[in-house]
Amino acid sequence: MNYSIIFYIIGWILNLEAAFMLPSCLVALIYQESSGWSLVAAVLLCLLIGLPLVIRKPKNRVFYLREGFATTALCWIVLSCVGALPFVLSGYIPNPVDALFETVSGFTTTGASILTDVEALPHCLLFWRSFTHWIGGMGVLVFLLTLIPLAGGSHMNLMKAESPGPSVTRLVPKVKSTAKILYMIYMVLTIIEIFLLLFGGMPLFDSITLSLGTAGTGGFGIKNDSIASYSTYCQVIITIFMILFGINFNAYFLILIRKFRQAWESEEVRAYLLIIAAATLAITFNVRGYFSSFAQAFQQTIFQVASIITTTGYATTNFDLWPEFSRTILVLLMFVGACAGSTGGGIKVSRILIMLKTVKKELIQLLHPRSVRRIQIDGKAIEHEVVRSTNVYMAVYIFIFAFSMLLIALNNFDLITNFSAVAATLNNIGPGLSLVGPSGNFSMFSDFSKLVLIFDMLAGRLELFPLLLLFVPNTWKRF
C-alpha cells in the first residue's frame, strides 16, 4: 500500500473542497448572511489540513487498483465529514450525525433529507447543499484527474473506483483527456438547463440550485414542496434534463464526434428510454383519475418516472398516494437505475441487460449443452470477468440490502418504510414510501439507523466494493 500517495490525494481533495465552498461564501456575501462564517471556517480547516499534505510530494506516484479503491472511499468520507461542518457550525443542523447524513446525501446525489423545513436555511447553505450534488454527480476524483499528474495507469485505477457502472472505458487514449471531456459535457448541459429555466421565469438562484441538483441527479430542493410550486414549463425542462443526465455520457461524446448512429445503437440507452416510455404509459393510465386531464396525468407521471429511474428524487406530487400498481412500478424503477457512465444511481441498466442475457444463455445451454455462446452488448462480446463481477455485485448488493433492513428494523417502523428507506439510500434516490415518502423525511430514524443509511448511500454511490475494502485487513498491508 502506497500510503504517501493516498495522503497526497486526500490533501488535494481537501484543497479542492475549500475551492468548492468559495461560491457558497460569495452567496453569503450577496445575501448578507451571517451564517457564511461557518463556510469560511470550513474553508480554513480544509486548507490547514490539505496544504501541508500536498506540499510534500510523494517520491512514488504509482498506485494500483487496491490503492485506487481505498483512496476513493477515504476521499469521499473525508469530503463528507468536512462538508458537514458548515451545517453544524451555523447551528442549522446541530446534531453531527444529522449534518453528516445531509452532506453524504448531497455528495452521493441521494437527496434524502432529515430537514423538516428546508426553506428555513439561509441561501448560502442551500447553495452548498445543492452544489454538493453537482460535485458528487460526476465525481470529485474525476475532476481531480484533470489537475494532478499521476504515473502509469494510476488515473485509470482512480476512475474505475469512482465511476458508476460495471466497466469504465476511455473516450480518448489519455484518461486525463477523458476526464476533461466528461466535465465539459457535464458543465455545458448544466448551463443550458440554467438558461432554459431562466427563460421560463424561474428566479436565478432557483435556476442554478435546481440545475445543480438535476445535473448530479441528486434532488435536493430549496422549497418544502420540492418542485411542485413551479410552472409546468419548468417541470418539463427538469424532466427532460433528468432523463438526459441519466444517459451514458459516452453517447454524448459519440454525438460530439458525429457518430450519431453509433450513439443511438447503444443497447443500454435504448433499453433505458424504452423502460421510461413503458413505465410512463402504464402509470399514466393507472393514475389518470387522480388528475384533471390525461395530459396532466402524463406530465406528472413522466416527471416522477424520470426522477425515480435517474435516482434524482425531485417530486411534483405525493406519489405515495397513487394506486399500488403505480407505486410498485416506481419501486422497481428504484432498483433499475440509470445508465452506467451517467450521474444516476441504482443497479444500472447495463447490469440488468447483462443479467437477462446471462439467464437467456443458461436456458439455451440447458437445451444445447454442447453449444458455445457468448453474451454480447452492442455487437461486442462481454468478457467473462464483467459477467462474473456483475454476479458478485448483485450478491453483495442483496446481502447489504437485507442486513441494512434488519439493522434499521430496530426502530420498529413499518416494513414499507424500512424497505423503501434502504432502497432509497442504497440506490441513491432520496424519497421512498410511507414515512420516508415525498411528504416525509428521514429525521425520525435513530442516530444508529442514520449511520447505517449513511453507509448505504456511500456504498451505493461507490458501487459497493471501494467502501467494503476498507474493512479488509489485507487492504492495508505493505507489500
Secondary structure as the mmCIF struct_conf table of DSSP 4:
data_model
#
loop_
_struct_conf.conf_type_id
_struct_conf.id
_struct_conf.beg_label_comp_id
_struct_conf.beg_label_asym_id
_struct_conf.beg_label_seq_id
_struct_conf.end_label_comp_id
_struct_conf.end_label_asym_id
_struct_conf.end_label_seq_id
HELX_RH_AL_P HELX_RH_AL_P1 TYR A 3 ILE A 30
TURN_TY1_P TURN_TY1_P1 TYR A 31 GLN A 32
TURN_TY1_P TURN_TY1_P2 SER A 34 SER A 35
HELX_RH_AL_P HELX_RH_AL_P2 GLY A 36 ILE A 55
BEND BEND1 ARG A 56 ARG A 56
BEND BEND2 LYS A 59 LYS A 59
HELX_RH_AL_P HELX_RH_AL_P3 LEU A 65 GLY A 83
TURN_TY1_P TURN_TY1_P3 ALA A 84 ALA A 84
HELX_RH_AL_P HELX_RH_AL_P4 LEU A 85 SER A 90
TURN_TY1_P TURN_TY1_P4 GLY A 91 GLY A 91
BEND BEND3 TYR A 92 ILE A 93
BEND BEND4 ASN A 95 ASN A 95
HELX_RH_AL_P HELX_RH_AL_P5 PRO A 96 PHE A 107
TURN_TY1_P TURN_TY1_P5 THR A 108 THR A 109
BEND BEND5 THR A 116 THR A 116
HELX_RH_3T_P HELX_RH_3T_P1 VAL A 118 ALA A 120
BEND BEND6 LEU A 121 LEU A 121
HELX_RH_AL_P HELX_RH_AL_P6 HIS A 123 MET A 138
HELX_RH_AL_P HELX_RH_AL_P7 VAL A 140 LEU A 145
TURN_TY1_P TURN_TY1_P6 THR A 146 LEU A 147
BEND BEND7 ILE A 148 ILE A 148
TURN_TY1_P TURN_TY1_P7 GLY A 152 GLY A 153
HELX_RH_AL_P HELX_RH_AL_P8 SER A 154 GLU A 162
BEND BEND8 SER A 163 SER A 163
BEND BEND9 GLY A 165 PRO A 166
BEND BEND10 LEU A 171 LYS A 174
HELX_RH_AL_P HELX_RH_AL_P9 VAL A 175 PHE A 199
TURN_TY1_P TURN_TY1_P8 GLY A 200 GLY A 201
HELX_RH_AL_P HELX_RH_AL_P10 LEU A 204 ALA A 215
TURN_TY1_P TURN_TY1_P9 GLY A 216 THR A 217
BEND BEND11 ILE A 222 LYS A 223
TURN_TY1_P TURN_TY1_P10 ASN A 224 SER A 229
BEND BEND12 TYR A 230 TYR A 230
HELX_RH_AL_P HELX_RH_AL_P11 THR A 232 PHE A 245
TURN_TY1_P TURN_TY1_P11 GLY A 246 GLY A 246
BEND BEND13 ILE A 247 ILE A 247
HELX_RH_AL_P HELX_RH_AL_P12 PHE A 249 LEU A 256
TURN_TY1_P TURN_TY1_P12 ILE A 257 ARG A 258
HELX_RH_AL_P HELX_RH_AL_P13 PHE A 260 TRP A 264
TURN_TY1_P TURN_TY1_P13 GLU A 265 GLU A 265
HELX_RH_AL_P HELX_RH_AL_P14 GLU A 267 VAL A 287
HELX_RH_3T_P HELX_RH_3T_P2 ARG A 288 TYR A 290
BEND BEND14 PHE A 291 SER A 293
HELX_RH_AL_P HELX_RH_AL_P15 PHE A 294 ILE A 309
TURN_TY1_P TURN_TY1_P14 THR A 310 THR A 311
BEND BEND15 THR A 316 THR A 317
HELX_RH_3T_P HELX_RH_3T_P3 PHE A 319 LEU A 321
BEND BEND16 TRP A 322 TRP A 322
HELX_RH_AL_P HELX_RH_AL_P16 GLU A 324 VAL A 336
BEND BEND17 ALA A 338 ALA A 338
TURN_TY1_P TURN_TY1_P15 ALA A 340 GLY A 341
BEND BEND18 SER A 342 THR A 343
BEND BEND19 GLY A 346 ILE A 347
HELX_RH_AL_P HELX_RH_AL_P17 VAL A 349 LEU A 367
TURN_TY1_P TURN_TY1_P16 PRO A 369 ARG A 370
STRN STRN1 GLN A 376 ILE A 377
TURN_TY1_P TURN_TY1_P17 ASP A 378 GLY A 379
STRN STRN2 LYS A 380 ALA A 381
HELX_LH_PP_P HELX_LH_PP_P1 ILE A 382 GLU A 383
HELX_RH_AL_P HELX_RH_AL_P18 HIS A 384 ILE A 408
HELX_RH_3T_P HELX_RH_3T_P4 ALA A 409 ASN A 411
HELX_RH_AL_P HELX_RH_AL_P19 LEU A 415 LEU A 426
TURN_TY1_P TURN_TY1_P18 ASN A 427 ASN A 428
BEND BEND20 LEU A 433 LEU A 433
HELX_RH_3T_P HELX_RH_3T_P5 SER A 434 VAL A 436
BEND BEND21 GLY A 437 GLY A 437
TURN_TY1_P TURN_TY1_P19 PRO A 438 SER A 439
BEND BEND22 PHE A 442 PHE A 442
TURN_TY1_P TURN_TY1_P20 SER A 443 MET A 444
BEND BEND23 PHE A 445 PHE A 445
HELX_RH_AL_P HELX_RH_AL_P20 ASP A 447 ARG A 461
TURN_TY1_P TURN_TY1_P21 LEU A 462 GLU A 463
BEND BEND24 LEU A 464 LEU A 464
HELX_RH_AL_P HELX_RH_AL_P21 PHE A 465 LEU A 469
TURN_TY1_P TURN_TY1_P22 LEU A 470 PHE A 471
HELX_RH_3T_P HELX_RH_3T_P6 PRO A 473 TRP A 476
#
